Amino acid sequence: MLAADCPSRKVLIHLTSCWGVLILVALSAGTHRFSELKHKISSVSERMLAQTLQWLEADGFVRRVSHPVVPPHVEYSLTRLGAHVVDA
């Protein structure tokens, strides 16, 4: 982890970024849709919210569930790992 090329550094950057922390805190209250998160976390751009959610999902902290309806309905929640990080 202390080596400059250690992959865990990217996870730490995602987890401890301003938006990463705010998303985890918002999701600690329960499942939210993208628009709800955007409203709850004022001043975050849609692009940054989407990118950070993708990072946190890839890192295993956030679960994304897409419901097959029109219009698309996507919900985000914390995984067990994400909930553990928030509680720590």
Steps between C-alpha positions, in 0.01 A plus 500: 500500500790733562648440155416767244367245250281306746144460362351557845598865476232555234241349733612731780483801269143409398395428856648811659418749226260778591224356283574142605456583866181699439348223288575238766345720769190564287460128426541411867142630539374240251448433132487801266443565133752709307278809501448469876875487556552798269242696700638389837864580417477859387766638265609164360479487122316214332824392333694488829216322681475238224877451487537470877209255522666289229830502691335409830302223331814359335681516836218303667357772725182581307237273345321612183167339417338575165130421471380408148232768464446803279631751587805328654490467878841461665555481875821528698569360845795403715643151484597326824853630445371853440286488814799373697714790378233752598458344844875490565 
